[in-house]
Amino acid sequence: MVETVNFELGEKKYVCISVRSADRHVFEVTSAKYVLKKGDEVEASGACEITQVSDSEVTLTALIQPMAKSATYVLEYTYEIPPEVLIHDIRVAVS
C-alpha cells in the first residue's frame, strides 16, 4: 500500500517519513535524497534533512512544491544504511 499526501496547487510543504529498525538495533542513515516525479519527468530533487530521533529511528524530510494542477506525482526517497540502499515511495496528489 502506497501512502498518499494531498496538496493544493501552490502549496510548499515538508513531507517526512520515519525509518525504524524492525528489531530495535542501532543504525544510522548516512545519506538520503529525494526525487519528485510526474510520470517519467523529474520536477524536483535534492538532499533530505536527516534527523536522528533515537538509536533505532530516523526521520527523513523533503520540502516539495508540486507545480501541476490535478496531477499525481511520486515522491521517491533513496537512503543509505550501509551496506544497504533503500527506496521508499509516496504518492503526491495535487488538486
C-alpha positions in Angstrom: 0.0 0.0 0.0 1.5 3.3 -1.1 0.9 6.3 1.2 -0.7 9.4 -0.3 -0.1 13.1 0.6 -2.5 15.7 -0.7 -1.5 19.2 -1.9 -3.4 22.2 -3.1 -1.8 23.8 -6.1 0.7 26.4 -4.8 1.4 24.7 -1.5 5.0 24.1 -0.5 5.2 21.6 2.4 7.6 19.3 4.2 6.9 15.6 3.7 8.5 13.3 6.2 9.0 9.6 6.5 10.1 7.6 9.6 12.7 4.9 9.2 12.7 2.4 12.1 14.7 -0.6 13.0 12.4 -3.7 13.0 14.4 -5.3 15.7 15.3 -2.0 17.5 19.0 -2.3 16.6 21.1 0.9 16.5 21.5 2.2 12.9 22.5 5.4 11.1 21.2 6.8 7.8 24.4 8.1 6.1 22.8 9.8 3.1 19.3 10.5 1.8 17.9 12.2 -1.2 14.5 12.7 -2.8 13.1 12.9 -6.4 9.7 14.3 -7.2 8.4 12.8 -10.5 5.4 13.2 -12.6 5.4 10.2 -14.8 9.0 9.9 -16.2 9.6 13.7 -15.8 11.7 14.8 -12.8 10.3 18.0 -11.5 12.5 18.4 -8.4 15.2 16.7 -6.5 17.6 17.3 -3.6 19.1 16.1 -0.3 16.8 15.2 2.5 17.1 16.5 6.0 18.1 13.6 8.3 17.0 13.7 11.9 18.1 11.0 14.3 15.1 10.6 16.6 16.6 7.7 18.6 19.1 5.0 18.2 16.5 3.0 16.3 14.5 5.7 14.4 15.4 8.4 11.9 13.1 10.9 10.2 13.8 11.9 6.5 12.4 15.3 5.4 11.9 16.7 1.9 10.5 20.2 1.2 8.5 20.0 -2.1 6.2 22.2 -4.2 4.4 20.3 -7.0 3.7 22.6 -9.9 1.0 20.8 -12.0 -2.7 21.1 -11.1 -4.8 17.9 -11.0 -1.7 15.8 -11.2 -0.3 12.7 -9.4 3.3 12.6 -8.5 5.7 10.0 -6.9 8.0 11.3 -4.2 10.9 8.8 -4.1 13.2 8.7 -1.1 16.5 6.9 -1.6 18.6 6.4 1.6 21.6 4.5 2.7 22.0 2.4 5.8 25.4 0.8 5.0 25.7 -1.6 3.3 22.1 -1.3 2.2 20.5 1.3 -0.2 16.7 1.5 0.3 13.9 3.3 -1.6 10.5 4.4 -0.3 7.8 5.9 -2.5 4.9 8.2 -1.5 2.1 9.3 -3.9 1.5 13.1 -4.0 -1.9 14.2 -5.3 -2.4 17.8 -6.3 -5.8 19.4 -6.6 
